[in-house]
Amino acid sequence: WQLKAFMWIMIFAALARLSSVWFLHYQGDVKLKTSDIIHVQYRALPKRLGSSGDLRIVLCLIALQFAANVSGPFVNPWLLDYLHFDKASYLLVICTLFASKCLALTLLGGIIQKFGARRVLLIGTAGTSIGVLMLAVSTNLAWITFVQVYSGVMWAAWELASFLVLLESIKHSERTSMMALYNFTTYFSIAAGSFIGAYILKFMDTSGGAYVTIFILSGMLRLGVLWLRPTRVRASAVEVVSPAPMKDLNV
């Protein structure tokens, strides 16, 4: 029955992804001329990453991904292999994180409209730092579940705010080049952070102290990202582009 259960889960996931194709078909797109697209000279980027550069916030997003993945990939092994959580406890912890993220996202739109995406991003960055440090406090199921609720809210704030900040920070004419570079450096930083966490675990024989070490290290690195935030924000990065009309969608 377990094999059949997994089969139905995979089928449901596949249908959910296929349904997104139908919705995407009805989305409009911005039509740009070739002359409107600027190829970014990467050699000039360091100047724009200075303390007041328009891309400094992008550097912060990449740095947080590096810091988060020092510990992120190893939470599941910590729960299953070290703490020996049963399936019910593990499911509770994982579902709590996603449920709290979903619920938080329903409220964050209004909060961002009131306080701004950059302020919410700052709170989310600090909040995720505290969340991973809280995991080092106790291995009690109730405590870990509480931490997951808190972390879900903070990650929801960070993810939504970071998406909006990217749109604000990157000029529309540079978006193709910059998003390609951003995605490349983000995935590279994820891999680099994971390798560091894995090396620490291997060096310390995956002991309880090793997990605590990577949690604390990840938390401190995330707090360090706050130091990278821009000291002054330039508003010139935002360009107004008239979108193409959206097709009628009958639901």
C-alpha positions as CSV (number, residue, x, y, z in Angstrom):
1,W,0.0,0.0,0.0
2,Q,2.9,2.3,0.6
3,L,4.0,2.0,-3.0
4,K,0.5,2.9,-4.2
5,A,0.3,5.8,-1.9
6,F,3.6,7.2,-3.3
7,M,2.2,6.6,-6.8
8,W,-0.9,8.7,-6.1
9,I,1.1,11.4,-4.5
10,M,3.4,11.6,-7.6
11,I,0.4,11.6,-9.9
12,F,-1.3,14.4,-7.9
13,A,2.0,16.4,-8.0
14,A,2.3,16.0,-11.7
15,L,-1.3,17.1,-12.4
16,A,-0.8,20.1,-10.2
17,R,2.3,21.1,-12.2
18,L,0.5,20.5,-15.5
19,S,-2.3,22.7,-14.4
20,S,0.1,25.6,-14.1
21,V,0.8,25.4,-17.8
22,W,-2.9,26.3,-18.4
23,F,-2.7,29.3,-16.2
24,L,0.6,30.4,-17.6
25,H,-0.9,30.3,-21.1
26,Y,-3.3,33.1,-20.1
27,Q,-0.7,35.4,-18.7
28,G,0.4,38.5,-20.7
29,D,4.0,39.4,-21.3
30,V,6.0,42.6,-21.7
31,K,7.0,43.1,-25.3
32,L,10.5,44.6,-25.6
33,K,12.4,45.7,-28.6
34,T,15.9,44.3,-29.0
35,S,17.2,47.8,-28.5
36,D,15.5,47.9,-25.1
37,I,17.5,45.0,-23.8
38,I,20.9,45.9,-22.4
39,H,23.7,43.3,-22.1
40,V,25.3,43.9,-18.7
41,Q,29.0,44.3,-18.6
42,Y,29.9,42.1,-15.6
43,R,33.2,43.9,-15.2
44,A,31.3,47.0,-14.2
45,L,29.3,45.2,-11.5
46,P,31.7,45.7,-8.6
47,K,31.1,49.4,-8.6
48,R,27.3,48.8,-8.3
49,L,27.9,46.5,-5.4
50,G,29.3,49.2,-3.2
51,S,27.8,50.3,0.1
52,S,25.2,52.5,-1.8
53,G,25.1,50.6,-5.1
54,D,21.8,49.6,-6.6
55,L,22.7,45.9,-6.6
56,R,24.1,45.7,-3.1
57,I,20.7,44.3,-1.9
58,V,21.1,41.5,-4.5
59,L,24.5,40.6,-3.0
60,C,22.7,40.3,0.4
61,L,20.2,37.8,-1.1
62,I,22.9,35.6,-2.5
63,A,24.9,35.8,0.8
64,L,21.8,34.7,2.8
65,Q,21.4,31.6,0.5
66,F,25.0,30.7,1.2
67,A,24.5,31.1,5.0
68,A,21.2,29.3,5.1
69,N,22.5,26.2,3.3
70,V,25.4,25.7,5.7
71,S,22.7,24.1,7.9
72,G,19.5,23.8,5.8
73,P,20.2,20.5,4.0
74,F,21.1,18.8,7.2
75,V,18.0,19.5,9.3
76,N,16.3,16.3,7.9
77,P,19.3,14.1,8.8
78,W,19.4,15.7,12.2
79,L,15.7,14.9,12.8
80,L,15.8,11.3,11.4
81,D,19.3,10.0,12.0
82,Y,20.4,11.8,15.1
83,L,17.1,12.5,17.0
84,H,15.4,9.4,15.6
85,F,12.1,11.0,15.1
86,D,9.3,8.6,14.1
87,K,7.3,9.3,10.9
88,A,4.5,11.0,12.7
89,S,6.8,13.4,14.5
90,Y,8.8,14.1,11.4
91,L,5.7,14.8,9.4
92,L,4.4,17.2,12.1
93,V,7.7,19.2,12.0
94,I,7.8,19.4,8.2
95,C,4.1,20.2,7.7
96,T,4.2,22.8,10.4
97,L,6.9,24.8,8.5
98,F,5.0,24.8,5.2
99,A,1.6,25.5,6.9
100,S,3.0,28.5,8.7
101,K,4.5,29.8,5.5
102,C,1.2,29.5,3.7
103,L,-0.7,31.3,6.4
104,A,1.9,34.0,6.8
105,L,1.8,34.8,3.0
106,T,-1.9,35.6,3.2
107,L,-1.0,38.5,5.6
108,L,2.4,39.6,4.4
109,G,1.1,41.4,1.3
110,G,-0.7,44.0,3.4
111,I,2.3,44.3,5.7
112,I,4.7,44.9,2.8
113,Q,2.3,47.5,1.4
114,K,2.3,49.3,4.7
115,F,6.0,49.1,5.7
116,G,7.8,48.4,2.5
117,A,9.5,45.3,1.0
118,R,13.0,46.3,2.2
119,R,12.0,46.6,5.8
120,V,10.2,43.3,5.7
121,L,13.3,41.7,4.1
122,L,15.4,43.0,6.9
123,I,13.0,41.5,9.5
124,G,12.9,38.2,7.6
125,T,16.7,38.0,7.4
126,A,17.1,38.7,11.1
127,G,14.2,36.3,11.9
128,T,15.7,33.4,10.0
129,S,19.0,33.9,11.8
130,I,17.3,33.6,15.2
131,G,15.2,30.6,14.0
132,V,18.2,28.4,13.2
133,L,19.9,29.5,16.4
134,M,16.8,28.4,18.3
135,L,17.3,24.8,17.0
136,A,20.5,24.6,19.0
137,V,18.6,25.2,22.3
138,S,16.6,22.0,22.7
139,T,15.7,18.7,21.0
140,N,12.2,18.6,22.4
141,L,9.5,17.9,19.8
142,A,7.3,20.7,21.1
143,W,10.1,23.2,21.0
144,I,11.2,22.2,17.5
145,T,7.6,22.5,16.3
146,F,7.4,26.0,17.7
147,V,10.6,26.9,16.0
148,Q,9.3,25.6,12.7
149,V,6.2,27.8,13.1
150,Y,8.4,30.8,13.8
151,S,10.8,30.0,11.0
152,G,8.0,29.4,8.5
153,V,6.7,33.0,9.1
154,M,10.2,34.5,8.8
155,W,11.0,32.6,5.6
156,A,7.7,33.6,4.1
157,A,8.6,37.2,4.8
158,W,12.0,36.8,3.4
159,E,10.9,35.0,0.2
160,L,8.1,37.4,-0.7
161,A,10.1,40.5,0.2
162,S,13.2,39.3,-1.7
163,F,11.2,38.7,-4.8
164,L,9.8,42.2,-4.7
165,V,13.2,43.8,-3.9
166,L,14.7,42.0,-6.9
167,L,12.1,43.6,-9.2
168,E,12.8,47.0,-7.6
169,S,16.6,46.7,-7.7
170,I,17.2,45.4,-11.2
171,K,16.4,47.6,-14.2
172,H,13.9,46.1,-16.6
173,S,16.3,46.5,-19.5
174,E,19.0,44.6,-17.6
175,R,16.7,41.9,-16.1
176,T,17.6,39.1,-18.5
177,S,21.3,39.3,-18.0
178,M,21.1,40.1,-14.3
179,M,18.6,37.3,-13.5
180,A,20.8,34.8,-15.3
181,L,23.8,35.9,-13.2
182,Y,21.7,36.0,-10.0
183,N,20.4,32.5,-10.5
184,F,23.9,31.2,-11.3
185,T,25.5,32.8,-8.3
186,T,22.6,31.7,-6.0
187,Y,22.9,28.1,-6.9
188,F,26.7,28.3,-6.6
189,S,26.3,29.8,-3.1
190,I,23.8,27.1,-2.2
191,A,26.3,24.4,-3.2
192,A,29.2,26.1,-1.5
193,G,27.3,26.5,1.8
194,S,26.2,22.8,1.7
195,F,29.8,21.7,1.2
196,I,30.9,23.6,4.2
197,G,28.1,22.2,6.4
198,A,28.9,18.7,5.1
199,Y,32.6,19.1,5.8
200,I,31.9,20.2,9.4
201,L,29.6,17.2,10.0
202,K,32.1,14.8,8.5
203,F,35.0,16.3,10.5
204,M,33.0,16.1,13.7
205,D,31.7,12.6,13.0
206,T,28.0,13.8,12.7
207,S,27.8,14.1,16.4
208,G,25.2,16.2,18.3
209,G,27.9,18.9,18.7
210,A,28.4,18.9,14.9
211,Y,24.8,19.7,14.3
212,V,24.8,22.4,16.9
213,T,28.0,23.9,15.4
214,I,26.5,24.2,11.9
215,F,23.2,25.7,13.3
216,I,25.2,28.3,15.2
217,L,27.5,29.0,12.3
218,S,24.6,29.4,9.9
219,G,22.8,31.7,12.3
220,M,25.9,33.9,12.8
221,L,26.5,34.1,9.0
222,R,22.9,35.1,8.4
223,L,23.3,37.9,11.0
224,G,26.4,38.9,9.1
225,V,24.4,39.4,6.0
226,L,22.7,42.4,7.7
227,W,26.1,44.1,7.7
228,L,26.1,43.9,3.9
229,R,22.8,45.7,3.4
230,P,23.0,49.0,1.4
231,T,23.4,52.2,3.5
232,R,21.5,54.2,0.9
233,V,18.8,53.1,-1.6
234,R,18.7,54.5,-5.1
235,A,15.3,54.6,-6.6
236,S,16.5,54.9,-10.2
237,A,16.5,51.1,-10.7
238,V,12.8,51.0,-11.1
239,E,11.5,51.5,-14.7
240,V,7.9,51.7,-15.7
241,V,7.0,49.4,-18.7
242,S,3.6,49.1,-20.1
243,P,2.6,45.4,-20.0
244,A,0.9,43.6,-22.8
245,P,-2.9,43.1,-22.4
246,M,-3.8,39.9,-20.5
247,K,-6.0,37.3,-22.1
248,D,-9.4,36.7,-20.6
249,L,-9.4,33.9,-18.1
250,N,-12.6,32.1,-17.4
251,V,-12.5,30.1,-14.2
